[in-house]
Amino acid sequence: ALHLLRGEPTDELLAQLHALPDVPGDTVKPTVLAWVSTGAAFAAGNHAVARGHAHDYARLFSPGGAGGHIVAAHCARALRDAGAAREDLDRTQPSTRRGRAIDAQRTGIRAGIAALEGRPAEAMTSFRGALEELRDLGLEWFEALCTLDLAALMDPDDPEVRAEVERARRIFVRLRAAPFVARLDALMAVVPVPALQVPTG
């Protein structure tokens, strides 16, 4: 999953997963394949495909249901489908997962829905709250994903938006998440600074 999100070669690893024997009634192999397929499509920007795999993952692995539907909601945002994002958000509610982390991610999804529905002030307030909470929890990956939605939906000339995007870019660079660095740059029409390009190795 890490290699996929970094845009690194995964053919050999995926081949090993697919070569594992199928066992009647086993859910581990299909669950792992659904998750890595989600990551592969999400990193590649194939959001409709990623959303389908995320739903499969949530169906196969109930403890990961909320996380799967959160990823699906990010994909729906990328597809600019507020109704689909709301459906995915609603599916996180019955989950057994509770606490500040999942609530902050839900707030970020609500922010994206508000932006898609033409309520920018409400969206910005929710984005701000979600990012502050995720930052306080030290959940930088989820903070950066939330900022990806912010960058796609809010005014790129807003100084607050640009500051959040610069912070998220540094996070993605440090995590070597090259596909997401490229996506932020494209959204913000930024020419990559050589000193901030993703390190290798």
Protein Blocks (a to p, Z undefined) as FASTA:
>chain_A
ZZmmnopafklmmmmmmmpccdehiaklmmmmmmmmmmmmmmnopaklmmmmmmmmmmmm
mmlmmmmmmmmmmmmmmnopaklmmmmmmmmmmpmbecjklmmmmmmmmmmmmmmnopak
lmmmmmmmmmmmmmmnopaklmmmmmmmmmmmmcfklmklmmmmmmmmmmmmmnopmklm
mmmmmmnopacdfklpcceZZ
